[in-house]
């Protein structure tokens, strides 16, 4: 989980409130101290942390509004103040002209080029015609890296290794870029923001006329993020920030909170190494996940990306009629895979993040789903359509072809039979309450690991 230690600490703090018999001054002070300690351990700026604590105390001393308890009110205060602390509202890029031009800036090692590929994939998935252009003439591998990323995500790439002037590279392709909805410009970095880099950024910014200048900043730099963000902001009027490598550090609190107060809000966060591991930064959703409250909006967005409404309706009809086969189960598993890892999906379901399921258990389920996919890839069309034809010899053949054990194949068939049996219980049932009554206590036993 992103900022796992911070999330664990904050959830433990809120648990103290729910277990307290009376919300008094002592409980409020303990709560604020715990929150401050958790944020400081994640490398958040000291002054910002104490200012946050003061706001929580001031609000917590007021009586709760009619209809909610003081305990519920206090939890809501913590949620609202953390959201405000991280920027309150999300600011998304509006593609209101053609082409919209985004320029990425940042120091060496911040992940600009990888982020360029991720952004391209993000907007391509939303129906945009995207082009990326490499103007980094300092890092030898930058040209080839972005070219490969562009090919991987299916967008057009522009660049010229023979040219050493970034502005000249952009000018060479300027007319061709007019046909795109979005153009993303990757620029060079340095080890520090030097006069040389400032001069180069000024020149390329003048040539591009970028609508958005996004600072790509690594979460592991901690509190120095604030100074770096402010310097880039002063240099090229940064309009937003992308925080990368947030999944691999306990120190990301510094980057998140510091950038939000510079006037350049965080717009995206990098949550993994894959090209799909990029999210719009919604402070409300992010804090909800940290506190174990889930993030239904993001979960639904991922679901919509993975499966169309028509496909979902067709799948639902098959499940409700009890008339589905291994092909349908395969499609369902493929959709789940598109949505991301089980661990990330669990964070988005209200209450599930707070359960703190062991990583080993989630890894087992992830591995099991992968093995089942291999098994179905090794089956004939008839076997997927009519699983009842399976015999011991067929099971052995599939296991050998998939490179998995016979038990893995038997587990898959057992899961399918249990799922089909459960869905038959709902056949023709339209009343949700009646469905839940039937469902209670009937979960397939084989799906718990």
C-alpha positions as CSV (number, residue, x, y, z in Angstrom):
1,X,0.0,0.0,0.0
2,X,1.1,3.6,-0.7
3,X,2.4,5.1,2.6
4,X,1.6,1.9,4.4
5,X,3.1,2.9,7.7
6,X,1.4,6.2,7.7
7,X,-1.9,4.6,7.0
8,X,-1.4,2.0,9.7
9,X,-0.6,4.6,12.2
10,X,-3.6,6.8,11.4
11,X,-6.0,3.9,11.5
12,X,-4.6,2.8,14.8
13,X,-5.2,6.4,16.1
14,X,-8.8,6.4,14.9
15,X,-9.4,3.1,16.5
16,X,-8.5,4.6,19.9
17,X,-11.3,7.1,19.4
18,X,-13.9,4.5,18.6
19,X,-12.9,2.6,21.7
20,X,-13.0,5.6,24.0
21,X,-15.9,5.9,26.4
22,X,-15.8,9.7,26.4
23,X,-14.3,12.2,24.0
24,X,-12.6,14.7,26.3
25,X,-9.6,17.1,26.2
26,X,-7.3,14.2,27.1
27,X,-8.4,12.0,24.2
28,X,-8.2,15.0,21.8
29,X,-4.6,15.8,22.8
30,X,-3.6,12.1,22.5
31,X,-5.2,11.9,19.1
32,X,-3.4,15.0,17.8
33,X,0.0,13.8,19.2
34,X,-0.5,10.4,17.5
35,X,-1.3,12.1,14.2
36,X,1.6,14.5,14.5
37,X,4.0,11.6,15.3
38,X,2.7,9.6,12.3
39,X,3.1,12.5,9.9
40,X,6.6,13.4,11.2
41,X,7.7,9.8,10.7
42,X,6.6,10.1,7.1
43,X,8.9,13.1,6.8
44,X,6.3,15.8,6.7
45,X,7.3,19.4,7.4
46,X,7.3,20.1,11.2
47,X,5.6,23.5,10.9
48,X,2.9,22.1,8.7
49,X,2.3,19.2,11.1
50,X,1.9,21.5,14.2
51,X,-0.4,23.8,12.2
52,X,-2.6,20.8,11.3
53,X,-2.7,19.7,15.0
54,X,-3.8,23.2,16.1
55,X,-6.7,23.2,13.6
56,X,-7.9,19.8,14.7
57,X,-7.8,20.8,18.3
58,X,-9.7,24.0,17.7
59,X,-12.5,22.3,15.8
60,X,-12.6,19.2,18.1
61,X,-13.4,21.5,21.1
62,X,-16.7,22.6,19.5
63,X,-19.9,20.6,20.2
64,X,-20.9,18.1,17.6
65,X,-23.7,19.0,15.1
66,X,-27.1,17.6,15.9
67,X,-27.5,14.0,14.7
68,X,-23.9,12.7,15.2
69,X,-21.9,11.8,18.2
70,X,-18.8,13.6,19.4
71,X,-16.8,10.6,18.5
72,X,-18.1,10.6,14.9
73,X,-17.6,14.3,14.7
74,X,-14.0,14.0,15.8
75,X,-13.2,11.3,13.1
76,X,-14.8,13.5,10.5
77,X,-12.7,16.5,11.6
78,X,-9.5,14.4,11.2
79,X,-10.6,13.3,7.7
80,X,-11.5,16.8,6.6
81,X,-8.3,18.4,7.9
82,X,-6.1,15.8,6.3
83,X,-7.9,16.4,3.0
84,X,-7.3,20.1,3.3
85,X,-3.7,19.4,4.3
86,X,-3.1,17.6,1.0
87,X,-4.7,20.2,-1.2
88,X,-8.5,19.8,-0.7
89,X,-9.7,19.5,-4.3
90,X,-8.2,17.7,-7.2
91,X,-7.2,19.7,-10.3
92,X,-7.5,17.8,-13.5
93,X,-6.1,18.8,-16.9
94,X,-8.9,19.9,-19.2
95,X,-8.3,19.1,-22.9
96,X,-10.0,22.2,-24.2
97,X,-7.8,22.9,-27.2
98,X,-6.0,20.9,-29.9
99,X,-3.3,20.2,-29.3
100,X,-3.0,20.6,-25.6
101,X,0.6,20.7,-24.7
102,X,2.1,19.3,-21.4
103,X,5.8,19.8,-20.6
104,X,7.4,17.6,-17.9
105,X,10.3,19.1,-15.9
106,X,12.4,17.8,-13.0
107,X,15.8,16.6,-11.8
108,X,17.7,13.5,-12.8
109,X,16.2,10.3,-11.3
110,X,12.7,11.7,-10.7
111,X,11.1,9.4,-13.3
112,X,10.2,12.0,-16.0
113,X,10.5,9.7,-19.0
114,X,8.6,6.8,-17.4
115,X,5.9,9.2,-16.3
116,X,5.7,10.5,-19.9
117,X,4.8,7.0,-21.0
118,X,2.3,6.6,-18.1
119,X,0.6,9.9,-19.0
120,X,0.4,9.0,-22.6
121,X,-1.3,5.7,-21.7
122,X,-3.7,7.4,-19.3
123,X,-5.0,9.8,-21.9
124,X,-5.0,7.3,-24.7
125,X,-7.3,5.0,-22.7
126,X,-9.6,8.0,-22.5
127,X,-9.9,8.3,-26.3
128,X,-7.2,11.0,-27.0
129,X,-4.8,11.0,-29.9
130,X,-1.5,11.3,-28.1
131,X,2.1,12.1,-29.2
132,X,5.2,12.1,-27.1
133,X,8.4,14.0,-28.0
134,X,11.8,13.6,-26.5
135,X,13.9,16.7,-26.0
136,X,16.4,15.4,-23.5
137,X,19.8,15.7,-25.1
138,X,21.7,15.0,-21.9
139,X,20.8,11.5,-20.9
140,X,22.0,9.0,-23.6
141,X,19.3,6.5,-22.9
142,X,16.4,8.9,-22.8
143,X,15.6,8.8,-26.5
144,X,15.4,5.0,-26.7
145,X,13.6,4.7,-23.4
146,X,10.7,7.0,-24.5
147,X,10.6,5.5,-28.0
148,X,10.1,2.0,-26.4
149,X,7.5,3.3,-24.0
150,X,5.6,5.0,-26.8
151,X,5.6,1.7,-28.8
152,X,4.4,-0.2,-25.7
153,X,1.4,2.1,-25.0
154,X,0.6,2.6,-28.6
155,X,1.2,6.3,-29.1
156,X,3.3,8.2,-31.7
157,X,6.9,9.1,-30.8
158,X,9.0,12.1,-32.1
159,X,12.6,12.9,-31.5
160,X,16.0,13.4,-33.2
161,X,19.2,12.0,-31.7
162,X,21.3,14.1,-34.1
163,X,20.1,17.4,-32.8
164,X,21.5,18.8,-29.5
165,X,19.3,21.8,-29.1
166,X,15.9,20.8,-27.4
167,X,14.1,23.8,-29.0
168,X,15.3,22.8,-32.4
169,X,13.9,19.2,-31.9
170,X,10.5,20.6,-31.0
171,X,10.5,23.1,-33.9
172,X,11.3,20.3,-36.4
173,X,8.1,18.4,-35.6
174,X,5.9,21.4,-34.6
175,X,3.6,21.2,-37.7
176,X,3.2,17.4,-37.5
177,X,2.2,17.7,-33.8
178,X,-0.8,19.9,-34.7
179,X,-2.9,16.8,-35.6
180,X,-2.9,15.5,-32.1
181,X,-5.2,16.1,-29.2
182,X,-2.4,16.0,-26.7
183,X,1.4,16.4,-27.0
184,X,3.6,15.5,-24.0
185,X,7.1,16.9,-24.0
186,X,9.9,15.2,-22.0
187,X,12.7,17.5,-21.0
188,X,16.2,17.0,-19.6
189,X,17.1,17.1,-15.9
190,X,20.2,17.8,-13.9
191,X,21.5,16.7,-10.5
192,X,20.4,20.2,-9.2
193,X,18.5,23.2,-10.5
194,X,21.4,25.0,-12.0
195,X,21.6,28.2,-14.1
196,X,22.3,25.9,-17.1
197,X,19.0,24.0,-16.6
198,X,17.1,27.1,-15.9
199,X,18.3,28.6,-19.2
200,X,17.4,25.4,-21.1
201,X,13.9,25.1,-19.6
202,X,13.2,28.8,-20.4
203,X,14.2,28.2,-24.0
204,X,12.2,25.0,-24.5
205,X,9.2,26.5,-22.7
206,X,9.3,29.5,-25.0
207,X,9.5,27.2,-28.1
208,X,6.7,24.8,-26.9
209,X,4.3,27.3,-25.3
210,X,3.1,24.5,-23.0
211,X,-0.3,24.8,-21.5
212,X,0.7,22.7,-18.5
213,X,4.2,22.6,-16.9
214,X,4.2,19.6,-14.6
215,X,7.1,19.1,-12.1
216,X,7.9,15.4,-11.7
217,X,9.3,14.8,-8.2
218,X,10.3,11.6,-6.4
219,X,8.6,10.8,-3.1
220,X,11.8,9.6,-1.5
221,X,13.4,13.1,-1.4
222,X,11.2,13.9,1.7
223,X,11.1,17.4,3.0
224,X,13.4,18.8,0.4
225,X,10.5,18.4,-2.0
226,X,9.1,21.7,-0.8
227,X,12.2,23.7,-1.7
228,X,12.6,21.9,-5.0
229,X,8.9,22.5,-6.0
230,X,9.2,26.2,-5.1
231,X,12.4,26.6,-7.1
232,X,10.9,25.0,-10.3
233,X,7.7,27.0,-9.7
234,X,9.7,30.2,-9.6
235,X,11.7,29.2,-12.7
236,X,9.0,28.1,-15.2
237,X,5.6,28.7,-13.5
238,X,4.9,25.1,-12.7
239,X,1.1,24.5,-12.9
240,X,1.1,21.1,-11.2
241,X,3.2,18.3,-9.6
242,X,3.4,14.6,-10.3
243,X,4.8,12.6,-7.3
244,X,6.5,9.4,-8.4
245,X,7.7,6.3,-6.5
246,X,5.1,6.8,-3.8
247,X,4.7,3.0,-3.4
248,X,8.2,2.3,-2.4
249,X,8.9,4.8,0.4
250,X,7.7,5.6,3.9
251,X,8.8,9.2,3.5
252,X,6.2,10.3,0.9
253,X,4.4,12.5,3.3
254,X,6.9,15.3,2.8
255,X,6.4,15.4,-0.9
256,X,2.7,15.2,-0.7
257,X,2.1,17.9,1.9
258,X,4.9,20.3,0.8
259,X,3.9,20.5,-2.8
260,X,0.3,21.2,-2.0
261,X,1.2,24.5,-0.2
262,X,3.4,25.9,-3.0
263,X,0.5,26.8,-5.2
264,X,1.4,24.0,-7.6
265,X,-1.1,21.2,-6.6
266,X,-0.3,17.5,-7.0
267,X,-2.2,16.3,-10.1
268,X,-1.0,12.7,-10.4
269,X,0.8,10.1,-8.2
270,X,2.9,7.2,-9.4
271,X,2.0,4.1,-7.4
272,X,4.0,1.4,-9.2
273,X,6.4,0.5,-12.0
274,X,3.8,-0.5,-14.6
275,X,2.5,1.9,-17.3
276,X,-0.9,1.7,-15.7
277,X,0.3,2.7,-12.2
278,X,-0.6,6.3,-12.4
279,X,-3.6,7.9,-10.7
280,X,-5.1,11.4,-10.6
281,X,-4.5,12.7,-7.1
282,X,-7.9,13.2,-5.4
283,X,-7.1,14.2,-1.8
284,X,-10.5,13.0,-0.5
285,X,-10.1,9.6,-2.0
286,X,-6.4,9.3,-1.0
287,X,-7.2,10.2,2.7
288,X,-10.1,7.8,2.6
289,X,-7.8,4.9,1.6
290,X,-5.2,6.0,4.2
291,X,-7.8,5.8,6.9
292,X,-9.3,2.5,5.8
293,X,-12.5,4.1,4.5
294,X,-12.0,2.9,1.0
295,X,-12.3,4.6,-2.4
296,X,-15.3,3.4,-4.3
297,X,-15.0,6.1,-7.0
298,X,-11.6,4.9,-8.1
299,X,-12.7,1.3,-7.9
300,X,-15.6,2.0,-10.2
301,X,-13.4,3.9,-12.6
302,X,-11.0,0.9,-12.8
303,X,-14.0,-1.4,-13.4
304,X,-15.3,0.8,-16.2
305,X,-11.8,0.8,-17.8
306,X,-11.6,-3.0,-17.6
307,X,-15.1,-3.9,-18.8
308,X,-17.8,-2.1,-20.9
309,X,-21.4,-1.6,-19.6
310,X,-22.6,-4.1,-22.3
311,X,-20.1,-6.7,-21.2
312,X,-21.0,-6.2,-17.6
313,X,-24.7,-6.6,-18.4
314,X,-24.1,-9.7,-20.4
315,X,-22.0,-11.2,-17.7
316,X,-24.7,-10.4,-15.1
317,X,-27.4,-12.0,-17.2
318,X,-25.3,-15.2,-17.5
319,X,-24.6,-15.3,-13.8
320,X,-28.1,-14.6,-12.7
321,X,-29.4,-17.4,-15.0
322,X,-26.7,-19.8,-13.8
323,X,-25.8,-20.3,-17.4
324,X,-22.1,-19.5,-17.6
325,X,-19.0,-21.6,-18.4
326,X,-15.3,-21.4,-18.1
327,X,-15.1,-18.9,-21.0
328,X,-17.2,-16.5,-18.9
329,X,-15.0,-17.1,-15.8
330,X,-11.9,-16.5,-18.0
331,X,-13.3,-13.1,-19.1
332,X,-14.2,-12.2,-15.5
333,X,-10.6,-13.0,-14.4
334,X,-9.1,-11.0,-17.4
335,X,-11.2,-8.0,-16.3
336,X,-10.0,-8.3,-12.7
337,X,-6.4,-8.5,-14.0
338,X,-6.9,-5.3,-15.9
339,X,-8.1,-3.5,-12.7
340,X,-4.8,-4.2,-10.9
341,X,-3.5,-6.3,-8.1
342,X,-5.8,-7.7,-5.4
343,X,-4.0,-5.7,-2.8
344,X,-4.7,-2.4,-4.5
345,X,-8.3,-3.3,-5.1
346,X,-8.7,-4.2,-1.5
347,X,-7.6,-0.8,-0.4
348,X,-10.4,0.8,-2.4
349,X,-13.2,-1.3,-0.8
350,X,-14.6,0.4,2.4
351,X,-13.5,-1.4,5.5
352,X,-11.2,-3.9,3.7
353,X,-8.1,-1.7,4.0
354,X,-8.5,-1.6,7.7
355,X,-8.7,-5.4,7.9
356,X,-5.0,-5.5,7.2
357,X,-5.1,-8.8,5.4
358,X,-1.6,-10.5,5.3
359,X,0.3,-9.7,2.1
360,X,1.1,-13.4,1.9
361,X,-2.6,-14.2,1.6
362,X,-3.1,-11.7,-1.2
363,X,0.0,-13.0,-3.0
364,X,-1.4,-16.6,-2.8
365,X,-4.7,-15.4,-4.3
366,X,-2.8,-13.5,-7.0
367,X,-0.7,-16.5,-7.8
368,X,-3.8,-18.8,-7.9
369,X,-5.6,-16.6,-10.4
370,X,-2.5,-16.6,-12.6
371,X,-2.3,-20.4,-12.5
372,X,-6.0,-20.7,-13.3
373,X,-5.5,-18.4,-16.3
374,X,-2.6,-20.7,-17.5
375,X,-4.9,-23.7,-17.1
376,X,-7.7,-22.2,-19.2
377,X,-5.2,-21.2,-21.9
378,X,-4.3,-24.9,-22.2
379,X,-7.9,-26.1,-22.5
380,X,-9.8,-26.8,-25.7
381,X,-12.8,-24.7,-26.6
382,X,-15.1,-27.6,-25.8
383,X,-13.6,-28.0,-22.3
384,X,-14.1,-24.3,-21.6
385,X,-17.7,-24.4,-22.9
386,X,-18.6,-27.8,-21.2
387,X,-16.4,-28.3,-18.1
388,X,-18.5,-31.4,-17.3
389,X,-16.4,-33.3,-20.0
390,X,-13.3,-33.3,-17.7
391,X,-11.8,-36.6,-16.8
392,X,-8.6,-37.4,-14.9
393,X,-6.7,-37.8,-18.2
394,X,-8.0,-34.4,-19.4
395,X,-7.0,-32.7,-16.1
396,X,-3.5,-34.2,-16.4
397,X,-3.1,-33.0,-20.0
398,X,-4.2,-29.5,-19.1
399,X,-1.8,-29.4,-16.0
400,X,1.1,-30.6,-18.1
401,X,0.4,-28.1,-20.9
402,X,0.0,-25.2,-18.4
403,X,3.1,-26.1,-16.4
404,X,1.0,-26.4,-13.1
405,X,0.0,-29.2,-10.8
406,X,-3.1,-31.4,-11.2
407,X,-4.3,-30.0,-7.9
408,X,-4.3,-26.5,-9.4
409,X,-6.6,-27.6,-12.2
410,X,-8.9,-29.4,-9.8
411,X,-9.1,-26.3,-7.6
412,X,-10.2,-24.3,-10.6
413,X,-12.9,-26.8,-11.6
414,X,-14.0,-26.9,-7.9
415,X,-14.2,-23.1,-7.8
416,X,-16.2,-23.1,-11.0
417,X,-18.7,-25.7,-9.7
418,X,-19.2,-23.8,-6.4
419,X,-19.7,-20.5,-8.2
420,X,-22.2,-22.0,-10.6
421,X,-24.1,-23.7,-7.7
422,X,-24.2,-20.4,-5.8
423,X,-25.5,-18.5,-8.9
424,X,-28.3,-21.0,-9.4
425,X,-29.6,-20.0,-6.0
426,X,-30.2,-16.5,-7.5
427,X,-31.9,-17.7,-10.7
428,X,-34.8,-15.4,-11.4
429,X,-34.3,-13.4,-8.2
430,X,-34.8,-9.7,-8.6
431,X,-35.1,-8.6,-5.0
432,X,-31.7,-7.5,-3.6
433,X,-32.8,-8.1,0.0
434,X,-33.9,-11.7,-0.9
435,X,-30.6,-12.2,-2.8
436,X,-28.6,-11.2,0.2
437,X,-30.6,-13.5,2.5
438,X,-29.8,-16.4,0.2
439,X,-26.2,-15.3,-0.1
440,X,-25.6,-15.1,3.6
441,X,-23.2,-17.9,4.7
442,X,-23.0,-19.3,1.2
443,X,-19.6,-18.0,0.0
444,X,-17.6,-20.6,-1.9
445,X,-15.2,-22.2,0.6
446,X,-12.4,-22.6,-1.9
447,X,-11.8,-18.9,-2.5
448,X,-10.2,-18.0,0.8
449,X,-6.7,-19.2,-0.1
